[in-house]
Amino acid sequence: MIVHLSAQQKVALIHRLQALADDEIILAHRDSEWTGHAPILEEDIALANIAQDEIGHAIMYLELRSILDGSSPDQLTYFRGPREYTNAQLLELPKGDWAFTMLRQYLYDAYEALYLDEMRNSTYAALAEIANKAVREEKFHLQHTALWVERLGLGTEESHRRMQDALDVQWQYTGQLFMQTPGEQPLIDAGITPDPAKVQTRWEGLVKAHLERCNLNIPDVEQNLYPRSTHGEYLLYLLTEMQSTARQFPDAQIW
C-alpha cells in the first residue's frame, strides 16, 4: 500500500477527488428536485435516500481532499462557479420526467458501482477504504434503478416511448464519465485510481445487455467528449439555486 504520495500524485488525486465529488453533488441535487413530486410515496422516499447517499459519498471525497490540501468541503461546494465545477454534463441536465431521471440514475449507478468495485483495490489505503464503504450502497442503487428501467422499458407503449426518448438524449453524454482527469495517468499506473477505460469496458457490457433486454435501442450518436470543465447553461441555474442560501449567509453556523 502507498502511504505517501509524491507532489505530482497529490495534485492529480485532488483533481480526481473533486471530479468524483462534483458528480455526486450535482446528481444529488437533481434527484432532490423530486422530493414531494415522485409518482408514489415509496419512490419519493427512495430517491431522497439515494440523493442523501450520493451526498455522503461526496463528503468522503471532499474530506480526503481536505486532508491533502486543507481545503474546505463547504467552500468548495457552495462558493465555486460553474467554470470551476468538473461534473459530467449528463448529471446537470434538467430532471425531466420520471423515465429521464431513472435512466440517468441507472447509467450513473452502473458507472459508479463498477468504478468503486475497481477502486477497492487501490494501492492508496484511504481510497480503498472509501470504496469499501460506498460500494454496498451503490449496488443497492443500481439494483433499484435497473428495475425501473426494466419496468418502464417493457411496460406500456407510453412508458417505453419515454424511456427511449430519454436514452436518445442521454447516451451522447455517457462517454464523458470515463475521461481521465488532469494528470491522472501516473495514478492509474501506480494502481491508485482505476483505469476509466477498463471501467468503461465493464460498464458497456453490463448496460448494453440490460438495455437490450428492456427493448431499448442505443442511438447511433457521436459521443460528447468535451473536458469536464465544459458545461451548459443548466449548471449555472442549478448552482444559483443550490448555493443561494450559503452565499446569502456566508457566515452562518449550525449550532
Secondary structure, DSSP 8 states (H G I E B T S, - for coil): -B-S--HHHHHHHHHHHHHHHHHHHHHHHHHHTTTTTSSSHHHHHHHHHHHHHHHHHHHHHHHHHHHHH---HHHHHHS--GGG----GGGGS---SHHHHHHHHHHHHHHHHHHHHHHTT-SBHHHHHHHHHHHHHHHHHHHHHHHHHHHHHTS-HHHHHHHHHHHHHHGGGGGGGG---TT-HHHHHTTSS--HHHHHHHHHHHHHHHHHHTT------------TT---HHHHHHHHHHTHHHHHSTT----
